[in-house]
Amino acid sequence: MTYCHQHNLVEPDKATAERKYGIRVTLPADDTFSRMLGDEWETLHWYRSERERNTAFEKMAIRHGYYRKSDSPTQVLEKIVR
C-alpha cells in the first residue's frame, strides 16, 4: 500500500515506545483565534527522544509558506518533559 504523506506511516515496532519529550502549543491570551477555540485551548505533541522533539520544535517555529505576507502567526511553543 502506498501513502500520500510520510507522516501517515506507523512503524509498528516504535508505535508503543514511550514518548516523554513534548511540545505544548498554546495561544497568547490576547489572540483573537482563542474566541473560537477557547481560552484554555492547547495541543500536545509527544516524541521518543529529546533530539526528535527539538527537530520538530525547530520546524514548527518556522513561518511556513501557507501564510499570507500580512499574516503573523501567534502560536506559543513550549518544550516539555513528562
N, C-alpha and C positions, 0 to 999 in steps of 0.2 A: 504494500500500500504506500502511495506517495503522500507527502504532506506539503501543503502550500507554505507553511511557516515553520521555521525551525523550533520556535518556542512551543509548538503543539506536540512535540515529541516527548515521550516519557521514557526514561531509562529505568526499566524495572528494578535493576539491582541498586539503583540510587533513590528510587521513589520513597522508600521508607526510612532513609537516612535522617538522622537528627539535624534539624536546622535551627541553630541558636543565634545566628547573626542576622540582624534585620534592619530594615529601613521603614521608619514611620513617615507617612505622608499626611500632612495636615494643611489647613488653610489659615492665613493670618486672620485675626479677629475682625478686621475691618473689610475683609474680602466680600464683595457683593455676591459671588458664587455660593457663599455659605447660606444665603437666603433660600437657595434651592436644596442644598444638601444638609443644612442644619449646622448649628454652631459646634456641635460635638463630633462632626464627621472626621474620620481618619481611615486610612487603609494601611495594612502592614504587608511587607514582602519579606520572606524568610529565605536564608541561604545556608548552605552546608559549611562554608568557610568564610573567614574574615576577608580573604582575598577576593572571593567570588562576590561578596557583598559590596566591597569597595569598588570593584569594577562596575557593578550595576549602579551604584551610587553616582559614579562619575558620568555614566551615560544618562541617568535620569536628570542630572543637574544641567545638562547641555540644552540650550534652547533649540528645539528641533525645527525642521523646515516646514512644519504644518501651520505654524503661527503666522498670522499676517504681520507685516512690519510694524503696524501700530499696536499689536497685542503685547502685553507684558505679563508673562506667567507669574503667578504669585505663590505657588506651592512651597511648603516648608518641608525640607527633607531632614531627617534626623537618624543618625546611626544608633542602633540599639542592640543589646545583647540580653538573652534570657537565660 
